[in-house]
Amino acid sequence: RKEVEQDPGPFNVPEGATVAFNCTYSNSASQSFFWYRQDCRKEPKLLMSVYSSGNEDGRFTAQLNRASQYISLLIRDSKLSDSATYLCVVGGGRRALTFGSGTRLQVQP
Amino acid sequence: EAGVTQFPSHSVIEKGQTVTLRCDPISGHDNLYWYRRVMGKEIKFLLHFVKESKQDESGMPNNRFLAERTGGTYSTLKVQPAELEDSGVYFCASSPANYEQYFGPGTRLTVT
């Protein structure tokens, strides 16, 4: 079983749609949680950190459920520029990050 | 502010040769990490420096890989001798005191 599991997609959605990605992690001792965005053949870029209280950044909302070991990302009013792979990333006490395989999003005109 | 930089962007070498990858972290970031993505797999951690000290090298695949960070500034990752399975994209990341890591553009290594 992978340490961080994500649905690989692809998610094909029209512009303006709302889309949600989910992720589960296996290590209950995990301490930090992130969503990264990766464009084709580029480096991962930090999208947002995820906190237990939930956090929002513009059209993006992230939630963390420690009891269920579950992380989510909601994107509202999708733009063409949101097309990318979204990586669920978990950090432990030793600070090394553990990556999911990513969920591919394609926003269509 | 300049981001994490990596050199070279691409490297093609033959099996058995040596390759050295370089990473320059964001200025002032004490924490430097190396990661690798091999074809079809997720990004995997290799090791973590705090300044010039190796904090965690649990992800290094074998003793053909040697990482250094002399003086606590830039870091190098040497693969000697390279094998076919070493092909992939090698990412470097840096972070300040918190947990957020910022990635460089990666070095795409092809071993033939």
Chai-1 contact restraints between the chains, C-beta under 6 A:
chainA,res_idxA,chainB,res_idxB,connection_type,confidence,min_distance_angstrom,max_distance_angstrom,comment,restraint_id
A,S32,B,Y99,contact,1.0,0.0,6.0,A-B,restraint_1
A,E43,B,F103,contact,1.0,0.0,6.0,A-B,restraint_2
A,E43,B,P105,contact,1.0,0.0,6.0,A-B,restraint_3
A,E43,B,G106,contact,1.0,0.0,6.0,A-B,restraint_4
A,P44,B,F103,contact,1.0,0.0,6.0,A-B,restraint_5
A,L46,B,E100,contact,1.0,0.0,6.0,A-B,restraint_6
A,G91,B,Y99,contact,1.0,0.0,6.0,A-B,restraint_7
A,R94,B,D56,contact,1.0,0.0,6.0,A-B,restraint_8
A,R95,B,H48,contact,1.0,0.0,6.0,A-B,restraint_9
A,A96,B,F45,contact,1.0,0.0,6.0,A-B,restraint_10
A,A96,B,H48,contact,1.0,0.0,6.0,A-B,restraint_11
A,A96,B,D56,contact,1.0,0.0,6.0,A-B,restraint_12
A,F99,B,E42,contact,1.0,0.0,6.0,A-B,restraint_13
A,F99,B,I43,contact,1.0,0.0,6.0,A-B,restraint_14
A,S101,B,E42,contact,1.0,0.0,6.0,A-B,restraint_15
